[in-house]
Amino acid sequence: MGIQDEIRATRDVVCRLHAELIRWELVVWTAGNVSQRVASEGPSADLFVIKPSGVRYDELTPESMVVCDLEGNLVEGDRSPSSDTAAHAYVYRHMPTVGGVVHTHSTYATAWAARGEEIPCVLTMMADEFGGPVPVGPFAVIGDDSIGRGIVETLRDSRSKAVLMANHGPFTIGKDGTAAVKAAAMVEEVARVVHISMQLGTPLPIADHLIDSLHDRYQNVYGQGSTS
Ligand SMILES: O=C(CO)[C@@H](O)[C@@H](O)COP(=O)(O)O
């Protein structure tokens, strides 16, 4: 598939994934964004597709998506890229296996981020998807590399696909956009369940070796042999 075909296909995927943010109730108004790296069989495309800033989800089309290089510069499109483009670009530059990035302000995960407290790994679903607690990243102001740097510094040596950026909200990563959206839905779910559990008492910890085995099974055996 040529690069223009790859870009077109990625535009379709990224547009469709924004509807998933609505479906899983992860956003209000326009407060979330999805991007996906443009795959390329030939030389690395070094491009990604992201939503245009501030555009309502029901107005998004594949054609309205914008294409950026890994420095976050607009390469193709007539709209301004998402205000989080610098963060997505930084992740793609520094985490080459990451193919998708998502940012939301989903309610429970953002409430944990406001307290700067990691979500403890007390659910098998957390061991499955995150391989341990969901960590907190540093407070960082939007607009330059600081959010992206905080995401990478927090996740680079972690199995987690989600980070709670302090006072801001969750960012998630994945092998592609779909995997990152799944992580965004899962981090909101576990944030809610663990919050409710802590209102009722003290959640029980899971032994590290069991977290390891649960994570390995889910990542390598569950479903049809791969998770996305
Ligand atoms: O968190 C913020 C702004 O503080 C952004 O992620 C959110 O408003 C979404 O912005 P975009 O519409 O993607 O530019």
The ligand as an SDF file (V2000), in Angstrom:
LIG
                    3D

 14 13  0  0  0  0  0  0  0  0999 V2000
   -6.9290   19.1360   27.9060 O   0  0  0  0  0  0  0  0  0  0  0  0
   -7.1460   19.8600   26.9530 C   0  0  0  0  0  0  0  0  0  0  0  0
   -7.1990   21.3260   27.1090 C   0  0  0  0  0  0  0  0  0  0  0  0
   -6.8120   21.6590   28.4190 O   0  0  0  0  0  0  0  0  0  0  0  0
   -7.3550   19.2240   25.6100 C   0  0  0  0  0  0  0  0  0  0  0  0
   -6.8720   17.9200   25.6920 O   0  0  0  0  0  0  0  0  0  0  0  0
   -8.8210   19.0700   25.2290 C   0  0  0  0  0  0  0  0  0  0  0  0
   -9.4790   20.2910   25.3880 O   0  0  0  0  0  0  0  0  0  0  0  0
   -8.9310   18.5890   23.7840 C   0  0  0  0  0  0  0  0  0  0  0  0
   -8.3050   19.5570   22.9670 O   0  0  0  0  0  0  0  0  0  0  0  0
   -8.3230   19.3870   21.3500 P   0  0  0  0  0  0  0  0  0  0  0  0
   -9.7410   19.5740   20.8930 O   0  0  0  0  0  0  0  0  0  0  0  0
   -7.8150   18.0070   21.0110 O   0  0  0  0  0  0  0  0  0  0  0  0
   -7.3950   20.4930   20.8670 O   0  0  0  0  0  0  0  0  0  0  0  0
  1  2  2  0
  2  3  1  0
  2  5  1  0
  3  4  1  0
  5  6  1  0
  5  7  1  0
  7  8  1  0
  7  9  1  0
  9 10  1  0
 10 11  1  0
 11 12  2  0
 11 13  1  0
 11 14  1  0
M  END
$$$$
